Protein backbone atom coordinates (compact mmCIF):
# COMPACT_ATOMS: atom_id res chain seq x y z
CA UNK A 1 0.00 0.00 0.00
CA UNK A 2 1.04 3.61 -0.55
CA UNK A 3 0.72 5.84 2.49
CA UNK A 4 0.67 9.64 2.49
CA UNK A 5 1.75 10.55 6.02
CA UNK A 6 1.44 14.03 7.50
CA UNK A 7 4.25 13.88 10.05
CA UNK A 8 6.84 15.91 11.89
CA UNK A 9 6.24 14.32 15.30
CA UNK A 10 7.75 11.47 17.31
CA UNK A 11 4.43 9.69 16.76
CA UNK A 12 4.91 9.82 12.99
CA UNK A 13 8.41 8.31 13.23
CA UNK A 14 7.00 5.50 15.38
CA UNK A 15 4.31 4.90 12.75
CA UNK A 16 6.90 4.77 9.96
CA UNK A 17 9.04 2.25 11.83
CA UNK A 18 6.02 0.12 12.74
CA UNK A 19 4.47 0.11 9.27
CA UNK A 20 7.75 -0.61 7.46
CA UNK A 21 8.37 -3.55 9.84
CA UNK A 22 4.92 -5.08 9.47
CA UNK A 23 3.54 -4.18 6.03
CA UNK A 24 4.58 -4.02 2.41
CA UNK A 25 4.21 -0.27 2.22
CA UNK A 26 5.61 2.80 0.50
CA UNK A 27 5.51 5.92 2.70
CA UNK A 28 5.73 9.56 1.70
CA UNK A 29 6.08 11.74 4.80
CA UNK A 30 5.50 15.49 4.78
CA UNK A 31 6.96 17.70 7.50
CA UNK A 32 7.34 21.44 7.92
CA UNK A 33 11.10 21.29 8.67
CA UNK A 34 14.25 19.68 7.32
CA UNK A 35 14.88 18.27 10.80
CA UNK A 36 11.51 16.49 10.78
CA UNK A 37 12.21 15.11 7.31
CA UNK A 38 15.61 13.84 8.46
CA UNK A 39 14.01 11.92 11.34
CA UNK A 40 11.38 10.48 8.99
CA UNK A 41 14.04 9.21 6.58
CA UNK A 42 16.01 7.71 9.45
CA UNK A 43 12.81 5.98 10.55
CA UNK A 44 12.41 4.38 7.12
CA UNK A 45 10.19 6.74 5.13
CA UNK A 46 10.73 6.17 1.40
CA UNK A 47 10.35 9.84 0.53
CA UNK A 48 9.87 13.14 2.33
CA UNK A 49 8.69 16.67 1.60
CA UNK A 50 10.15 19.21 4.03
CA UNK A 51 7.90 22.26 3.79
CA UNK A 52 4.34 23.25 4.63
CA UNK A 53 1.86 22.18 1.94
CA UNK A 54 -1.31 23.91 0.85
CA UNK A 55 -4.51 21.93 0.54
CA UNK A 56 -4.39 21.90 -3.27
CA UNK A 57 -0.80 20.62 -3.19
CA UNK A 58 -1.72 17.74 -0.89
CA UNK A 59 -4.62 16.79 -3.16
CA UNK A 60 -2.42 16.93 -6.27
CA UNK A 61 0.43 14.89 -4.76
CA UNK A 62 -2.00 12.35 -3.32
CA UNK A 63 -3.90 11.81 -6.56
CA UNK A 64 -0.90 11.94 -8.91
CA UNK A 65 1.00 9.51 -6.69
CA UNK A 66 -1.95 7.09 -6.50
CA UNK A 67 -1.73 6.89 -2.74
CA UNK A 68 -4.09 4.53 -0.94
CA UNK A 69 -4.50 6.19 2.44
CA UNK A 70 -3.95 9.51 4.21
CA UNK A 71 -2.63 9.36 7.78
CA UNK A 72 -2.47 12.55 9.83
CA UNK A 73 0.09 12.21 12.63
CA UNK A 74 0.74 15.92 13.12
CA UNK A 75 0.98 17.54 16.55
CA UNK A 76 -2.19 17.76 18.70
CA UNK A 77 -1.92 21.56 18.44
CA UNK A 78 -1.63 21.60 14.63
CA UNK A 79 -5.34 22.34 14.38
CA UNK A 80 -5.36 23.80 10.87
CA UNK A 81 -3.62 20.91 9.08
CA UNK A 82 -5.79 18.35 10.85
CA UNK A 83 -8.96 20.16 9.74
CA UNK A 84 -7.49 20.39 6.23
CA UNK A 85 -6.57 16.71 6.05
CA UNK A 86 -10.00 15.63 7.26
CA UNK A 87 -11.67 17.81 4.62
CA UNK A 88 -9.39 16.40 1.90
CA UNK A 89 -10.32 12.84 2.87
CA UNK A 90 -13.99 13.74 2.69
CA UNK A 91 -13.65 15.47 -0.68
CA UNK A 92 -11.66 12.63 -2.24
CA UNK A 93 -13.61 9.90 -0.43
CA UNK A 94 -10.37 8.18 0.62
CA UNK A 95 -9.34 6.14 3.66
CA UNK A 96 -8.24 8.48 6.43
CA UNK A 97 -6.73 8.00 9.89
CA UNK A 98 -6.02 10.67 12.49
CA UNK A 99 -3.33 9.44 14.90
CA UNK A 100 -3.87 11.45 18.06
CA UNK A 101 -1.64 10.79 21.05
CA UNK A 102 -3.60 10.35 24.29
CA UNK A 103 -3.74 13.18 26.80
CA UNK A 104 -1.31 13.01 29.70
CA UNK A 105 -2.34 10.85 32.65
CA UNK A 106 -1.70 13.11 35.65
CA UNK A 107 -3.47 10.91 38.21
CA UNK A 108 -0.31 10.40 40.29
CA UNK A 109 1.35 13.73 39.55
CA UNK A 110 1.28 16.87 41.71
CA UNK A 111 -0.60 19.39 39.57
CA UNK A 112 -0.85 22.15 42.17
CA UNK A 113 1.56 24.45 40.30
CA UNK A 114 -0.25 24.15 36.95
CA UNK A 115 -2.28 27.09 35.64
CA UNK A 116 -4.43 26.01 32.67
CA UNK A 117 -5.18 28.43 29.82
CA UNK A 118 -6.75 28.02 26.39
CA UNK A 119 -4.26 29.98 24.26
CA UNK A 120 -0.78 31.48 24.20
CA UNK A 121 -2.34 34.92 24.26
CA UNK A 122 -3.97 33.96 27.57
CA UNK A 123 -0.62 32.60 28.78
CA UNK A 124 1.03 35.95 28.10
CA UNK A 125 -1.73 37.84 29.88
CA UNK A 126 -1.48 35.56 32.90
CA UNK A 127 2.28 36.06 33.17
CA UNK A 128 1.87 39.82 32.87
CA UNK A 129 -0.73 39.92 35.66
CA UNK A 130 0.35 37.15 38.04
CA UNK A 131 4.07 36.53 37.38
CA UNK A 132 5.65 39.92 36.64
CA UNK A 133 9.03 38.92 38.11
CA UNK A 134 11.59 36.28 37.12
CA UNK A 135 12.51 34.59 33.87
CA UNK A 136 10.10 32.70 31.62
CA UNK A 137 10.99 29.40 29.96
CA UNK A 138 8.98 28.84 26.80
CA UNK A 139 8.80 25.09 26.11
CA UNK A 140 6.22 25.37 23.33
CA UNK A 141 8.04 25.93 20.04
CA UNK A 142 9.01 28.93 17.93
CA UNK A 143 5.63 29.39 16.24
CA UNK A 144 3.90 30.31 19.51
CA UNK A 145 6.35 32.92 20.83
CA UNK A 146 4.81 36.02 19.29
CA UNK A 147 1.53 35.80 21.19
CA UNK A 148 3.34 35.51 24.53
CA UNK A 149 5.78 38.32 23.74
CA UNK A 150 2.93 40.80 23.38
CA UNK A 151 2.86 40.76 27.19
CA UNK A 152 6.30 39.49 28.27
CA UNK A 153 9.61 41.32 27.85
CA UNK A 154 12.23 39.57 25.71
CA UNK A 155 14.71 40.32 28.51
CA UNK A 156 13.10 37.61 30.65
CA UNK A 157 12.08 35.23 27.84
CA UNK A 158 13.98 31.99 27.14
CA UNK A 159 12.54 29.80 24.35
CA UNK A 160 13.52 26.16 23.88
CA UNK A 161 13.40 25.64 20.11
CA UNK A 162 14.88 23.63 17.29
CA UNK A 163 18.00 25.41 16.05
CA UNK A 164 16.82 25.49 12.45
CA UNK A 165 16.84 28.53 10.17
CA UNK A 166 13.10 29.21 10.34
CA UNK A 167 13.04 29.19 14.15
CA UNK A 168 16.14 31.34 14.47
CA UNK A 169 14.62 33.83 12.03
CA UNK A 170 11.47 34.02 14.18
CA UNK A 171 13.63 34.79 17.23
CA UNK A 172 15.50 37.51 15.33
CA UNK A 173 12.25 39.04 14.09
CA UNK A 174 10.92 39.16 17.66
CA UNK A 175 14.20 40.55 19.08
CA UNK A 176 14.88 37.48 21.20
CA UNK A 177 18.57 37.51 22.13
CA UNK A 178 20.54 34.59 20.69
CA UNK A 179 21.95 33.97 24.19
CA UNK A 180 18.41 33.26 25.37
CA UNK A 181 17.77 30.48 22.85
CA UNK A 182 17.80 26.98 24.36
CA UNK A 183 18.55 24.39 21.63
CA UNK A 184 16.09 21.50 21.56
CA UNK A 185 16.78 17.90 20.58
CA UNK A 186 13.67 15.92 21.42
CA UNK A 187 11.91 15.71 24.77
CA UNK A 188 14.07 16.48 27.83
CA UNK A 189 14.35 14.38 30.97
CA UNK A 190 13.33 15.65 34.41
CA UNK A 191 17.01 16.19 35.27
CA UNK A 192 17.66 18.14 32.08
CA UNK A 193 14.64 20.34 32.78
CA UNK A 194 15.84 20.99 36.34
CA UNK A 195 19.23 21.98 34.96
CA UNK A 196 17.61 24.46 32.57
CA UNK A 197 15.42 25.98 35.28
CA UNK A 198 18.49 26.52 37.47
CA UNK A 199 20.72 27.76 34.66
CA UNK A 200 18.24 30.38 33.45
CA UNK A 201 16.84 31.22 36.90
CA UNK A 202 13.29 30.58 35.70
CA UNK A 203 10.20 31.29 37.76
CA UNK A 204 7.63 30.30 35.13
CA UNK A 205 7.45 27.52 32.53
CA UNK A 206 5.11 27.58 29.52
CA UNK A 207 4.22 24.26 27.90
CA UNK A 208 1.50 22.60 25.86
CA UNK A 209 -0.60 19.64 26.95
CA UNK A 210 1.15 17.58 24.30
CA UNK A 211 0.97 14.14 25.92
CA UNK A 212 3.51 11.93 27.65
CA UNK A 213 5.50 11.49 24.44
CA UNK A 214 6.03 15.26 24.48
CA UNK A 215 7.71 15.11 27.89
CA UNK A 216 4.92 16.83 29.83
CA UNK A 217 5.34 14.77 33.00
CA UNK A 218 9.11 15.41 33.08
CA UNK A 219 8.45 19.16 32.80
CA UNK A 220 5.87 19.11 35.59
CA UNK A 221 8.10 17.07 37.92
CA UNK A 222 11.04 19.42 37.30
CA UNK A 223 8.87 22.48 37.95
CA UNK A 224 7.51 20.89 41.12
CA UNK A 225 11.00 20.13 42.41
CA UNK A 226 12.16 23.70 41.78
CA UNK A 227 8.86 25.19 42.98
CA UNK A 228 8.08 27.23 39.87
CA UNK A 229 4.77 27.86 38.13
CA UNK A 230 3.64 25.96 35.03
CA UNK A 231 1.33 27.57 32.51
CA UNK A 232 -0.19 24.80 30.42
CA UNK A 233 -2.06 25.45 27.19
CA UNK A 234 -4.89 22.97 26.82
CA UNK A 235 -5.41 21.11 23.57
CA UNK A 236 -7.72 22.68 21.02
CA UNK A 237 -10.94 20.89 20.19
CA UNK A 238 -10.72 20.26 16.44
CA UNK A 239 -13.96 20.58 14.51
CA UNK A 240 -14.71 18.39 11.51
CA UNK A 241 -13.16 15.17 12.84
CA UNK A 242 -15.11 11.92 12.86
CA UNK A 243 -14.27 10.14 16.12
CA UNK A 244 -14.30 6.83 14.23
CA UNK A 245 -11.28 8.03 12.23
CA UNK A 246 -9.16 8.64 15.35
CA UNK A 247 -6.65 6.16 16.77
CA UNK A 248 -4.31 6.72 19.71
CA UNK A 249 -1.85 3.81 19.55
CA UNK A 250 -0.22 1.43 17.09
CA UNK A 251 -2.59 -1.47 17.91
CA UNK A 252 -5.59 0.68 16.97
CA UNK A 253 -3.72 1.77 13.83
CA UNK A 254 -3.24 -1.87 12.85
CA UNK A 255 -6.95 -2.57 13.16
CA UNK A 256 -7.72 0.38 10.86
CA UNK A 257 -5.09 -0.60 8.28
CA UNK A 258 -6.28 -4.21 8.20
CA UNK A 259 -9.88 -3.04 7.77
CA UNK A 260 -8.89 -0.86 4.82
CA UNK A 261 -6.60 -3.43 3.17
C-alpha positions in Angstrom: 0.0 0.0 0.0 1.0 3.6 -0.6 0.7 5.8 2.5 0.7 9.6 2.5 1.7 10.5 6.0 1.4 14.0 7.5 4.2 13.9 10.0 6.8 15.9 11.9 6.2 14.3 15.3 7.8 11.5 17.3 4.4 9.7 16.8 4.9 9.8 13.0 8.4 8.3 13.2 7.0 5.5 15.4 4.3 4.9 12.8 6.9 4.8 10.0 9.0 2.2 11.8 6.0 0.1 12.7 4.5 0.1 9.3 7.7 -0.6 7.5 8.4 -3.5 9.8 4.9 -5.1 9.5 3.5 -4.2 6.0 4.6 -4.0 2.4 4.2 -0.3 2.2 5.6 2.8 0.5 5.5 5.9 2.7 5.7 9.6 1.7 6.1 11.7 4.8 5.5 15.5 4.8 7.0 17.7 7.5 7.3 21.4 7.9 11.1 21.3 8.7 14.3 19.7 7.3 14.9 18.3 10.8 11.5 16.5 10.8 12.2 15.1 7.3 15.6 13.8 8.5 14.0 11.9 11.3 11.4 10.5 9.0 14.0 9.2 6.6 16.0 7.7 9.5 12.8 6.0 10.6 12.4 4.4 7.1 10.2 6.7 5.1 10.7 6.2 1.4 10.4 9.8 0.5 9.9 13.1 2.3 8.7 16.7 1.6 10.2 19.2 4.0 7.9 22.3 3.8 4.3 23.2 4.6 1.9 22.2 1.9 -1.3 23.9 0.8 -4.5 21.9 0.5 -4.4 21.9 -3.3 -0.8 20.6 -3.2 -1.7 17.7 -0.9 -4.6 16.8 -3.2 -2.4 16.9 -6.3 0.4 14.9 -4.8 -2.0 12.3 -3.3 -3.9 11.8 -6.6 -0.9 11.9 -8.9 1.0 9.5 -6.7 -1.9 7.1 -6.5 -1.7 6.9 -2.7 -4.1 4.5 -0.9 -4.5 6.2 2.4 -3.9 9.5 4.2 -2.6 9.4 7.8 -2.5 12.6 9.8 0.1 12.2 12.6 0.7 15.9 13.1 1.0 17.5 16.6 -2.2 17.8 18.7 -1.9 21.6 18.4 -1.6 21.6 14.6 -5.3 22.3 14.4 -5.4 23.8 10.9 -3.6 20.9 9.1 -5.8 18.3 10.9 -9.0 20.2 9.7 -7.5 20.4 6.2 -6.6 16.7 6.0 -10.0 15.6 7.3 -11.7 17.8 4.6 -9.4 16.4 1.9 -10.3 12.8 2.9 -14.0 13.7 2.7 -13.7 15.5 -0.7 -11.7 12.6 -2.2 -13.6 9.9 -0.4 -10.4 8.2 0.6 -9.3 6.1 3.7 -8.2 8.5 6.4 -6.7 8.0 9.9 -6.0 10.7 12.5 -3.3 9.4 14.9 -3.9 11.5 18.1 -1.6 10.8 21.1 -3.6 10.4 24.3 -3.7 13.2 26.8 -1.3 13.0 29.7 -2.3 10.9 32.6 -1.7 13.1 35.6 -3.5 10.9 38.2 -0.3 10.4 40.3 1.4 13.7 39.6 1.3 16.9 41.7 -0.6 19.4 39.6 -0.9 22.1 42.2 1.6 24.4 40.3 -0.2 24.2 37.0 -2.3 27.1 35.6 -4.4 26.0 32.7 -5.2 28.4 29.8 -6.7 28.0 26.4 -4.3 30.0 24.3 -0.8 31.5 24.2 -2.3 34.9 24.3 -4.0 34.0 27.6 -0.6 32.6 28.8 1.0 36.0 28.1 -1.7 37.8 29.9 -1.5 35.6 32.9 2.3 36.1 33.2 1.9 39.8 32.9 -0.7 39.9 35.7 0.4 37.1 38.0 4.1 36.5 37.4 5.7 39.9 36.6 9.0 38.9 38.1 11.6 36.3 37.1 12.5 34.6 33.9 10.1 32.7 31.6 11.0 29.4 30.0 9.0 28.8 26.8 8.8 25.1 26.1 6.2 25.4 23.3 8.0 25.9 20.0 9.0 28.9 17.9 5.6 29.4 16.2 3.9 30.3 19.5 6.4 32.9 20.8 4.8 36.0 19.3 1.5 35.8 21.2 3.3 35.5 24.5 5.8 38.3 23.7 2.9 40.8 23.4 2.9 40.8 27.2 6.3 39.5 28.3 9.6 41.3 27.9 12.2 39.6 25.7 14.7 40.3 28.5 13.1 37.6 30.7 12.1 35.2 27.8 14.0 32.0 27.1 12.5 29.8 24.4 13.5 26.2 23.9 13.4 25.6 20.1 14.9 23.6 17.3 18.0 25.4 16.0 16.8 25.5 12.4 16.8 28.5 10.2 13.1 29.2 10.3 13.0 29.2 14.2 16.1 31.3 14.5 14.6 33.8 12.0 11.5 34.0 14.2 13.6 34.8 17.2 15.5 37.5 15.3 12.3 39.0 14.1 10.9 39.2 17.7 14.2 40.5 19.1 14.9 37.5 21.2 18.6 37.5 22.1 20.5 34.6 20.7 22.0 34.0 24.2 18.4 33.3 25.4 17.8 30.5 22.9 17.8 27.0 24.4 18.5 24.4 21.6 16.1 21.5 21.6 16.8 17.9 20.6 13.7 15.9 21.4 11.9 15.7 24.8 14.1 16.5 27.8 14.4 14.4 31.0 13.3 15.7 34.4 17.0 16.2 35.3 17.7 18.1 32.1 14.6 20.3 32.8 15.8 21.0 36.3 19.2 22.0 35.0 17.6 24.5 32.6 15.4 26.0 35.3 18.5 26.5 37.5 20.7 27.8 34.7 18.2 30.4 33.5 16.8 31.2 36.9 13.3 30.6 35.7 10.2 31.3 37.8 7.6 30.3 35.1 7.5 27.5 32.5 5.1 27.6 29.5 4.2 24.3 27.9 1.5 22.6 25.9 -0.6 19.6 27.0 1.2 17.6 24.3 1.0 14.1 25.9 3.5 11.9 27.6 5.5 11.5 24.4 6.0 15.3 24.5 7.7 15.1 27.9 4.9 16.8 29.8 5.3 14.8 33.0 9.1 15.4 33.1 8.4 19.2 32.8 5.9 19.1 35.6 8.1 17.1 37.9 11.0 19.4 37.3 8.9 22.5 37.9 7.5 20.9 41.1 11.0 20.1 42.4 12.2 23.7 41.8 8.9 25.2 43.0 8.1 27.2 39.9 4.8 27.9 38.1 3.6 26.0 35.0 1.3 27.6 32.5 -0.2 24.8 30.4 -2.1 25.5 27.2 -4.9 23.0 26.8 -5.4 21.1 23.6 -7.7 22.7 21.0 -10.9 20.9 20.2 -10.7 20.3 16.4 -14.0 20.6 14.5 -14.7 18.4 11.5 -13.2 15.2 12.8 -15.1 11.9 12.9 -14.3 10.1 16.1 -14.3 6.8 14.2 -11.3 8.0 12.2 -9.2 8.6 15.3 -6.6 6.2 16.8 -4.3 6.7 19.7 -1.9 3.8 19.6 -0.2 1.4 17.1 -2.6 -1.5 17.9 -5.6 0.7 17.0 -3.7 1.8 13.8 -3.2 -1.9 12.8 -7.0 -2.6 13.2 -7.7 0.4 10.9 -5.1 -0.6 8.3 -6.3 -4.2 8.2 -9.9 -3.0 7.8 -8.9 -0.9 4.8 -6.6 -3.4 3.2 
